[in-house]
Amino acid sequence: MNQSGLKPAAIEIGGRKVASYGDPFIIAEIGVNHDGSVARARELVHAAKAAGADAAKFQMFDADMLMSLDSVLAVYQRERGARDPRELLRGLQLSPADLGALADECVAADIVPMVTVFSIPLFEMARTQRWSAFKTASPDLVNLPLLRAASAMYRPLIVSTGAATRDEVAQAARWLEAVPELAFLQCTSSYPTPDERAAIGGMHEIAAITGRAVGYSDHTASADTGAIAVAAGACILEKHLTYDRSAAGPDHNASLDPAQFAEYVRLARRAARMLGAPRKELQDVERDVRKVSRQSLVAAHDLAAGSVLRASDLAVKRPGTGICASMIDAVVGKRLSRPVSADRVLVEADLATAETAARSHA
């Protein structure tokens, strides 16, 4: 296990290996922020690319296929003016054919196309399209039939875990253990998520439970949350992208506009650069300071050739170009091969070898 507590696991998405302590894979979740407009969806694809995202993700659903007559709205949806769950989704859905064209648009724009499929019959259409990876939404962590359908796509699969217990995460990991390219995202299913409920640290337990790559699906309203998640070990970030945070609709105000998203990407990638590798090592940029600021053994007074060094003959001073202060116990008792003036650092050549010491003694 590495220093952050996260197991070293990886996933390959769109031909790129993604793992902790590397550049994060950043997903622009377009979701339903296109408001049911294909033209707006295309604009958001290019906005995601311009902002530096690695992938653009859509949602493939059919309101009547997804919602029973007993379906209800979430509180945040009611607060934003929705009155009927089916009516809400009908106004936001794009046809599978339109979504397939958007996958093509992503490929043309050189951004990885991803999709969340919400109903099993839709997978057959999605299978024929150019989606590089699939993702499941948090509510489907316990939807065994849908997880089976998603895993049967034989493409990378990313699983969100919002509103789930640790036991449910472990259960899903068991169900999906045969999926080779698999990752899990920590998530808080609250829109937007307040800072004190972001629960980024939950990634650590998810990694321990699943042994898979982990990331963070971000529903906060902040541009720096992704950077914090990367510093905590996330190798994947998902964040909603919108054209206008004040637009009507269920997800706009928990999203970032293109300029904010670009800042989100910049901060996350900076965090990855600053985090570096999970090991302590001497870096080239440190070598000059190391040399001048470390301390060496120094002659406390003039020392004659042949002197046997005592602790009182030695001081410890800068620079670190001589015998390191850590070697003082090994140096005491050694014989000098040549004189050393007061306040000069000792170097290895000042110490007699066993052969020269024997000749000097003779």
N, C-alpha and C positions, 0 to 999 in steps of 0.2 A: 504494500500500500504506500502511496506517495505522501509527501509532507502535508497536503491539504486534507488527507483522509480519503480522497477519492481513488478508487482502483484504476489502474492504467488500462483503460479500454478505449476502443476506437470504432468508428463506423465509416464506411466509404459511401459518399453521396456525390453523384454527378462526376465520378472519376477522381474525386479528391478524398484523401484520408483525413478524417477529422478526429482529433483527440485533445485531451486537456493539455495545457501548456503549449498550445499552438494557436495559430490565428483562428478565431472562432468562426463557425459557419452561421451566418446571420440570415434568418428567414424574414422577409417582409410579408406579413400576413395581410393580404388584401381582403380575404374573407368575403364579407358582404358590403364592404365599403364602396363598392362600385354602384350601389343603389339599384341594381338590376340593369345597368347600362353596360353593354359590351364596349362601347367607345370609351367610357370612363375607366373600365377595367384595363383596356389597352394603355391608357394614359398612366395608370398606376403601375403597370409593368415597367414602363420606361422610367417613371419616377423612382421606382425601387432600384433599378439598375444605376441611375444617376447618383443615387444616395449611397451606393456602395454595397448594397445587399448582395448576398450570394444566391438567394433563391426568392422567388415570388410564389406565394401559396394561395390557392383558391379553395372554395367549398362547393362540393357537388351534392346537391340534395333536391328532393322533390317534396314540397310542403305536405301534400296529401299522403305521400308514402311515409313521411317521417312522423307526422302528427296524428294521433288518434283524436276522436271527438272529445275525449276527456282531457286533452292537453291544456295547460295553463301557461300564462306568461310569468317570467321572472319579475321580481320587484323592479329591477333596474329597467326592464323593458316597459313596464307600465308607467314608470316615472318619466319615460321619454315619449309618452303619448300613444303607445300601442294599445289596442283594444281586443284584438283577437290573434292568437298565435299563428293560425294558418294564414290569415290575411297578411300578417306581418311578413312571413316567409315567402308567400307567393309574390310579394312585391320586390323581393330581393334575390330570387333564384334566377340563375342562368341555365339554359338548356345544356345537356351533355355535349351537344355538337358545338355550341358556342364556347364551352369550356375547353374542348379539344382544340379549337382554333386559338384560344388564348395560350394553351401549352405550346403550340407552334410559334406564337408570337414571342414567348419567352426564349425559345431555342434561337430564334432569329436575333433576339436582343442580347444573346449570350448571358442569360441568367437562368439558373436551374428551375425548371417548372415542377411544382409540387401541388398535391391536392389532398383534401380530406373528403372522403366519401362517407356519407351518412347512412346509406341504406344498401343492403346486400345486392339487390338487382342492378344497381348502378355500376357495380364493379365490372360487369361484362363490357359496358361501354368504355369505362376508364382503362380497361386492359388494352384496348386497341389504340390508345392515345399516347402521347409522348411524355407522360409524366415520369420524371427521373426517380421520384420517391413518393411514398404515401405517408400520410400522418393520420392518426386517430385522435379525435377530440376527447377531452377529459371524461365526459359522461359515458363514453364507450369503453372505458377501462375494464368494465365488468360485463361488457356485451360480447360474450364468447362467440356467438355466430358471426358477428361482424369482424372480430379479431381473426377468426379463422379465414374469413374471406380476404381480409387485408393481407394476411401472411401468404395466402395462395397467389398473390400477385408476383411473388419472387422478385421484389424490388426492395430497396431499403425502406425500413418502416420506423417511424418516430411516434412514440406514444406519450400523450400528455396524461398527467396524474392529478389534475386539480380535483378537489373535493373528495379525495380518496384516502383510505386508511393505509397503513403500512402493510397490513395483511392483504388488502386488495392489490397493492402493487406487487407483492410477492406472488400472488395467484396469477396475475397477468404475465409475470416473468416466466412462470412455469408453463403456462399455456403457449408462450411464444419462444420457448427455449430452442426450438429448431430453426428459428429465423436467423440467418447468418449476420445480416446487417441490420442491427436493432439498437435503438437508443430510447431513453426515457427522459421526459422533461418534468422537472418540478414546476408546479403551477399553483397559483391561488385563484380559484374561480370566483372572482369578485371584480366588477367592472365600473370604475377603475379600482385597483387594489391600493389601499392606504399603505404607506411605508411600513408601519408597524405590523402589517400582515403579509408582507412580501415573502417571508419565510424562505429566503434563498438557501439557508443552511440545510433545508430538507434534501437538497441534492446529495449530501453526504450519506444519508441513510438509504436513499434510493440506490446509490452506487453500491453500497454494501449489500443490499438485498438482492439486486439484479446482476451485479458483475458486468454491467453494460455501460456504454458511454452515456453521460448525463449532460443535461443542459437546463435552460430556464425559459419557460414560456411566460412572458412579461406582460402583465396587465396593469402595471403602475402607470402613472401619467408622467413619469420623469425620464429625462434623457440620459441620466447617469446610471440607471439601475443595471443595464447590461454590463457596464464596466465593472460594477461591484460583483455581479454574478460570475464574470470571467475570472476576477481575482479569487473568487471562491472555488473555481475549478470547472465552470461551465465550458463545454466545447461547442455547444449549439445555443443560439439565442433565437427566440421568436418574438416578434413585436408587430402590433397592428400598424399599418400605414393607411393614412387617409389623405384626401385632397383638402379637407377642411374639418378641423376638430369641432367646430360649432354646427356642422351639418346635422340635419335630422336623421335619425337612424340609431340602431342599438349599440353600435361599436365605435362610433366616431370619437366620442369624448374620452375613450380609453385608448386612443390611438395617437400617433404622432404625424404631423404634416411632413411634407418632403424635406424641408429645411431642418426640422427637428430630428427627423430620422437620420439625415446625413450626420448630424452631430452625435446621435446615438451610436452610429457605426464608428465614427472617428474615436469616440471615447472607449468603446469596447475593444477596438484594435490596439489602441494605445495601452489599455490595461494588459492585453496579452503580451505586448512587447515588454512592458515593465515587469510582468510576472516572471518571464524567462523560464528556464529549465528547472525541474524539481530536484536540484542538487546544489550543494555549495561548492563553488570552484573559484580559483583565481582568474580574474578577467584581465585581458590585455590593458584595458583602460586604467587598471589599478597598479600596474607594475612600477610606474615612475614614483608614485606616492609611497608605495611599499618600500622602494629602495631608499628614499630620502628620509622617511619618517620612522621606520623601524630602527631599533638600537642594536649596536654591536658591543663586543668587549673591547675596551680601550685601556691603554697603559695608564695607570694612576700616577706614575712617575717614571723617570727614565729607567729603563730596564736593560741590563747588560746581557750580551750573548752568553748562553749557558745557564742563565738564571732559571731556577725551578719556581714556577709561578705559584704564588699564594693568593688567597682571596683578596688580601689587602693590596696586592699589586694591580688589581683590576677595577675598572669602573665600567659603567654601562651608559653609553651615549649614542646619539645619532651620528652618522647615518647607518643604514642597515647593509653596508657594503662589505663589512668584515665578518668575523666569526659571530654568529648569532648569540644573543644573550641567553638563549635557551641552552647553550652548550657550556655554561660556566662550570658545572660540576665535572665535566669531562676534561676541561682545560686546566683546572687547578691541579698542580702536581706535574704538569708537562714542563719540559725544558725548552728554552728559547734557542733557536738556531742562529739568531742574529740579534743585534741590539734593536730596541724599539724605543723611540722618544716618547716623552710624556704627552698624553692627550692625543695619541695616534691610535687608530683602530688596529686591532690585531687581525691578521689574515692567516690562512692555513700555512703559508710558506714561512711564517714566523716561528712555527712550532717544529722542533726537531723530530724527525722520524726515529723509529727504534734504532735504525742503523747509525744515524748521525749522533744520536744520544749516546750510544755505546762508544763510539769513537771519541766523543768529547770527554766521557768519563774516564776512558783509558788515558 
